[in-house]
Amino acid sequence: MADFDSDIDLSGVTASASDKAELQRMLAAEQQKAQFTAQVHIFMDVCWDKCMDRPSTKLDSRTESCLVNCVERFIDTTLTITNRFTQMVQRGT
């Protein structure tokens, strides 16, 4: 996956400073979305490999339960990490 350069030089662009700042914010938001999407794909691969013994046309209850638990642990972990980083930023650490 290609990384976006959030420090793109906009000095040659004919636009107001506020427009350039808004463009930078939009680029940063898109970069965050792309990074999140990449992480979701990695997570899906991990859960698939962990839970799928053999692909079939229908999920059995054990596989479905495994996938649900895997997703829930991912969400729990993501929220915990996000909350921790937020606390660290708020404290200035």
N, C-alpha and C positions, 0 to 999 in steps of 0.2 A: 504494500500500500504506500502510495506517495504521501509524503508529509507536506503540509502547506506551510509556507513561510509566513508567519504572522508578523514579521518585521519587514514587510514589503515596502520598498521605497516608493512613496507616492508623491515625491517632490515634483516630478514632471507632469503630474495630472493636474488639469485645470479644474479646480474645485475649491470650495471654501474649506477652511480648516475643520469646521464642524462636519462637513461632508466626508472629509478624509478620515476623521476620527470615527464617524459612523461606519465607514467602509472597513476600517480596522476592526471594529467591534463585530461586524458581521463576519469577517474572515475568521476571527478567533472563535466565534460561535460555530461556524461551519467546521472548523478544525476539531473542536470538541465533539461535535456530532460524529465526524468521521472516526475519531479515536474510540468513541463509545461503540459505534457500529462494529469496528474491528474487534473490540473486546467481546462483544456479544457473540460474534462468529467463533472466536476462540473458545468461549464458554460453551457454545452449542456443540462444538467438536468434542470437548472434554466430556460433557454429559452423554453424548451419543456413544462415544467409545466406552464409557463406564457402564452404561445401562443397556445397550443393545447387544444381546448375545447373537441373535440371528434376525436379520430383517425379514419381515413378513407383511402381509396386507393389513394386519390388524395388531394393535398393541395389546399384549396380555396385561393383567392387573399388576404383576410384579414389575414389568418394564415401565408401565405408566406411573406407578408409585415411585420408582427410582428416578424417573425424569422429573416428576413434581418435586421430590425432595432435593434433587440437584439444583433445580431452578430456585427453590426457596432458600437454600444455603447460599447461592450466588447473590440473591437479593439481600439477604441478611448481611452478608459480608460486605457488599458494596455500600449499603447504608451505614454500617459501622465505620468503615474506612472514610466515607464522605463526611460523616459527623465528626470524626476525629480530626480530619484536616481542617474542617470549619472551625473547630475549637482552637486548633493551633494557630490559624490565621487570626482569629479574634483576639488571642492572647499576644499575638505578635512574635510567636516562637518560630 
